[in-house]
Amino acid sequence: MESKTARLTILIDPVKKKAFETLCASQDLTPSQVVRQLIREYLAQHGVDYATKAKPAAKKKAPADKA
């Protein structure tokens, strides 16, 4: 799952928006969940790879003992 989010603003016909929201609600999904799934499917359909998680921070080496 993605670790950070970014906002995507779209313009859509109000009638389509209401129909979309009603359909999503009837399936117990939020519009955001459906749009995220559509984006994932569209990227996969076009063979686009993307990172879904931030790369883990590099481990710091412990200082060597100076004896």
Phi, psi and omega per residue, in radians:
M1 nan 2.594 -3.116
E2 -1.130 2.497 -3.106
S3 -1.635 -0.385 3.118
K4 -2.260 2.804 3.121
T5 -2.148 2.722 3.051
A6 -2.358 2.583 -3.098
R7 -1.526 2.404 3.059
L8 -2.152 2.051 -3.125
T9 -1.831 2.265 3.115
I10 -2.225 2.723 3.021
L11 -1.828 2.311 -3.091
I12 -2.514 2.589 3.092
D13 -1.017 2.311 -3.093
P14 -0.993 -0.602 -3.141
V15 -1.187 -0.748 3.098
K16 -1.149 -0.682 3.123
K17 -1.041 -0.820 -3.132
K18 -1.118 -0.766 3.115
A19 -1.082 -0.731 3.121
F20 -1.105 -0.824 3.135
E21 -1.090 -0.697 3.121
T22 -1.129 -0.783 3.121
L23 -1.102 -0.798 3.119
C24 -1.012 -0.821 -3.133
A25 -1.066 -0.664 -3.131
S26 -1.177 -0.367 3.125
Q27 -1.782 0.166 -3.133
D28 0.990 0.721 3.094
L29 -2.205 2.670 3.018
T30 -1.562 2.696 3.055
P31 -0.977 -0.640 3.123
S32 -1.089 -0.715 3.115
Q33 -1.064 -0.755 -3.113
V34 -1.177 -0.751 3.133
V35 -1.119 -0.733 3.102
R36 -1.061 -0.724 3.114
Q37 -1.130 -0.741 3.105
L38 -1.051 -0.709 3.135
I39 -1.153 -0.780 3.106
R40 -1.027 -0.785 -3.137
E41 -1.129 -0.695 3.140
Y42 -1.136 -0.755 3.102
L43 -1.102 -0.758 3.134
A44 -1.116 -0.718 -3.140
Q45 -1.043 -0.556 -3.110
H46 -1.770 0.180 3.052
G47 1.186 0.525 -3.130
V48 -1.612 2.132 3.078
D49 -1.604 2.569 3.113
Y50 -2.688 2.645 3.105
A51 -1.429 2.376 3.126
T52 -1.793 -0.231 3.133
K53 -2.329 2.611 3.066
A54 -1.159 2.558 3.115
K55 -1.197 2.429 3.138
P56 -1.133 2.574 3.124
A57 -1.141 2.507 3.126
A58 -1.170 2.437 3.115
K59 -1.301 2.410 3.092
K60 -1.462 2.430 3.102
K61 -1.356 2.465 3.088
A62 -1.232 2.478 3.131
P63 -1.103 2.457 -3.140
A64 -1.217 2.513 3.089
D65 -1.214 2.329 3.100
K66 -1.956 1.733 -3.118
A67 -2.021 nan nan
